[in-house]
């Protein structure tokens, strides 16, 4: 696990100069003022860096579902899902899919829902 995290961090460090050169909303830097905290540590000004622009991760707006039998073909039996049941209707959202899209707008049991990760 540590190796995977180190590899991701290394890739991020290698890509950062490229992303900075791209500009045009790819990297946004703004200042934020942190207040004094409860332990008496004085506040300070920090830079907040955003690498993904607003709406840079597309939501799933019209999800398509398969039966459990069909899902067994492409999903690992131990793969985690976020499950939702409303009014007797049940939907399962694979965490692997939510990690790439983060938001699914859906209707479950006739109720509009936003599934977020």
Secondary structure as UniProt FT lines:
FT   HELIX           2..22
FT   TURN            24..25
FT   STRAND          28..34
FT   TURN            38..39
FT   STRAND          44..50
FT   TURN            54..55
FT   HELIX           68..74
FT   TURN            77..78
FT   STRAND          81..86
FT   TURN            87..88
FT   STRAND          89..94
FT   HELIX           95..101
FT   STRAND          103..108
FT   TURN            109..110
FT   STRAND          111..116
//
